[in-house]
């Protein structure tokens, strides 16, 4: 798998704000963790693409100017970490673990707190 190409496609999908394009990278049984999800969903762990779609739809509606710029891509065994900056120049990181089909089966988002 070309992790750098994946990171470019991931960035472009997010910047398009097209949920189908974003979610195309994730398996139907995705497990997603983020402390930011708690505010909109009541939980920091979401299971399944439908739950993730509902959360990201709310998040995108609340931030119509959302944009990401990938800073670094760290390669691992069946996984990668993408660090990126958002439209407010806040640094964040996503750890993505892939299934055999190349789709993300587990994702964890971490954000800088200032």
C-alpha positions as CSV (number, residue, x, y, z in Angstrom):
1,X,0.0,0.0,0.0
2,X,1.2,3.5,-0.8
3,X,0.7,5.3,2.5
4,X,1.8,8.7,1.1
5,X,-0.8,8.4,-1.7
6,X,-3.4,7.4,0.9
7,X,-2.6,10.5,2.9
8,X,-3.0,12.7,-0.1
9,X,-6.3,11.2,-1.0
10,X,-7.4,11.4,2.7
11,X,-6.5,15.1,2.8
12,X,-8.3,15.8,-0.5
13,X,-11.4,13.9,0.6
14,X,-11.6,16.0,3.9
15,X,-11.1,19.2,2.0
16,X,-13.9,18.3,-0.4
17,X,-16.4,18.0,2.6
18,X,-17.9,15.1,0.6
19,X,-18.9,12.5,3.3
20,X,-19.1,9.6,0.8
21,X,-15.6,10.5,-0.5
22,X,-14.3,10.7,3.1
23,X,-16.0,7.5,4.3
24,X,-14.8,5.5,1.2
25,X,-11.5,5.1,3.1
26,X,-13.1,3.3,6.1
27,X,-14.5,-0.2,6.6
28,X,-18.2,-0.8,7.5
29,X,-17.1,-2.0,10.9
30,X,-14.7,0.9,11.6
31,X,-13.9,1.7,15.3
32,X,-13.2,5.4,15.7
33,X,-11.9,7.1,18.8
34,X,-11.7,10.9,19.5
35,X,-12.3,13.0,22.6
36,X,-13.9,15.6,20.2
37,X,-16.7,13.1,19.4
38,X,-17.9,13.2,23.0
39,X,-19.3,16.8,22.5
40,X,-21.5,15.8,19.5
41,X,-22.3,12.2,20.2
42,X,-21.9,11.6,23.9
43,X,-19.2,9.0,23.3
44,X,-15.5,9.0,22.5
45,X,-15.7,5.7,20.7
46,X,-17.9,5.2,17.6
47,X,-18.5,1.9,16.0
48,X,-19.6,1.4,12.4
49,X,-19.7,3.6,9.3
50,X,-23.2,4.8,10.1
51,X,-22.2,6.2,13.5
52,X,-19.1,7.8,11.9
53,X,-21.2,9.3,9.1
54,X,-23.6,10.8,11.6
55,X,-20.8,12.3,13.7
56,X,-18.9,13.7,10.8
57,X,-22.0,15.2,9.2
58,X,-22.6,17.2,12.4
59,X,-18.9,18.1,12.7
60,X,-18.7,19.3,9.1
61,X,-22.0,21.3,9.4
62,X,-20.6,23.0,12.5
63,X,-17.3,23.9,10.7
64,X,-18.0,24.8,7.1
65,X,-14.5,26.2,6.7
66,X,-12.8,23.0,7.9
67,X,-9.7,22.2,6.0
68,X,-6.6,20.0,6.6
69,X,-3.0,20.2,5.4
70,X,-1.0,17.0,5.9
71,X,2.3,17.7,7.7
72,X,3.9,14.3,8.0
73,X,3.0,10.6,7.3
74,X,4.5,8.0,9.5
75,X,4.5,4.5,8.1
76,X,4.0,1.4,10.3
77,X,3.1,-2.2,9.8
78,X,-0.5,-2.2,8.4
79,X,-0.9,1.3,9.9
80,X,0.1,4.9,9.5
81,X,0.0,8.1,11.5
82,X,-1.0,11.3,9.7
83,X,-0.1,14.6,11.4
84,X,-2.0,17.6,10.0
85,X,-3.0,21.2,10.6
86,X,-6.5,22.4,10.4
87,X,-7.9,25.8,9.2
88,X,-7.0,27.4,12.6
89,X,-3.4,26.1,12.3
90,X,-4.0,23.6,15.1
91,X,-1.9,20.4,15.0
92,X,-3.6,17.0,15.2
93,X,-2.7,13.4,14.5
94,X,-4.7,10.4,13.2
95,X,-3.5,6.8,13.7
96,X,-5.1,4.6,11.1
97,X,-5.0,0.8,11.1
98,X,-5.8,-1.0,7.9
99,X,-7.6,-4.3,7.1
100,X,-6.4,-6.7,4.4
101,X,-8.7,-4.9,1.9
102,X,-6.8,-1.6,2.4
103,X,-9.7,0.0,4.3
104,X,-9.3,1.6,7.7
105,X,-10.6,-0.7,10.4
106,X,-9.5,1.4,13.4
107,X,-8.8,5.1,13.7
108,X,-7.8,7.3,16.6
109,X,-7.7,11.1,16.5
110,X,-5.5,13.1,18.9
111,X,-5.5,16.9,19.1
112,X,-3.2,19.4,20.7
113,X,-4.6,21.1,23.8
114,X,-3.4,24.6,24.5
